[in-house]
Amino acid sequence: MREQFNKQQVFDLRDKQAARPVRQKLGFPGKSKEKRWSHQDDLDRLVGKEISVAIILSGVEKYVKGTLLAADQYFIKLSLPLVDLMTGSPVDNSIRVYSKSIIIYFSEVK
């Protein structure tokens, strides 16, 4: 009889542990983490605005100025104005895609 009681007691303890609610599911706050800074948030804020970007191509630093069309995890898409060299007036827009790995910095043109 005693053996049977002990087995039943162990079984009940296992059930209670399995049925124990997890803290997060009850809505209790867990550890709060501060949101990390991300350049992606800055780029998302600048979509549709004119920006200046410094990039490295073949070891040479180059500056590009254009309108930011889109930005994702790996690339940025810029609309660059094409200028007529004779008159200096804008002719058309060229859309360029740059990898973020070649970008040194970017800033909004005001």
N, C-alpha and C positions, 0 to 999 in steps of 0.2 A: 504494500500500500504506500509506504514511504517513497519507494522508487517512482511510483506512478505520480505522486504529488510533485516531486522534483522535476520530472520531465514536463509536467503541465506548467510549472512555474517558469521554466526556461522558455517554453513556447510563448507564454504570455509576455515575457520581457521582450522577446524578438518582435512580437506584434506591436508593442507600444513604441519601440524604437522606429519601426517602419512607419507607423502612423504619426510620428512626431512631426509637426509642421516645420518647414524651413523658414527662417527669419524673413528672407526676401519676399516670399510668397504672401506673408501676412501684411506686407506694406511697411514694415519697419525700415527706417533708413539704414542703408549699409554705409560703408566707408565712402565719404564724399571725396571725389577727386576733382581738383581744379582742372578746367579745360586748358589743354596745352595750346600755345600759340601755333598757328599754322599759316604758312604763306598762301595756302589755297584759299583761306577765308579772305585775305587781302585781295587776291586775284578775282574772286567772285564778286567782291564789292566794286572792282574797277571795270567789269564787263560793260562795254558800250562807251567807255571814256578813252580819251587819248592818253597813251602812256609812252614813256621812254624806256628802252631796254638796252642793257649792255650785254653783248654776247661775245664769245671767243670762237672765231673760225680760223682754223689752221694756225693757231698760236697768236693770232692778231685780234686785239680787242676792237669790236665794231659797235657803233651806236645806231639803234634803229628807233624811229618814232612813228607810231601809228595807233589806230583804234583797236582795242582789245575786243575781239569777237567772241572768243570762248577760251576756257582753260580747264584742263582736266588733270589727272594725276601725273601725266608724263609730258604733255605738250601744251603750248599756247598757240592760239590762232590770231594773227594780226592782219588788219587791213591797212596796207601801206599806200600812201598817195604816190602815183607816178607823175613826175613833173617833166614838162617839155623843156629840154635843155636850152632851146633857143629863146623862148619867151619867159620861162620860169613859172608858168602857170600850171596848175594841176590838170592832168589829162584824164586819168582813170585811176582806179584803185586796184592794187595787186594784193591778193590774199596769200599770206605766207604762214607756214606752220613751223615753229621752232621747238626743239626738244628742250625741256627744262634743264637737262644736264649741261648745256652750253651757256646758260644764263648766269651772269655774274650778279646783276641787280636789276630792279625795275622800279619805276616811280611814276606817279601821275603827273602829267603836264598840266600846269595851271595857267 
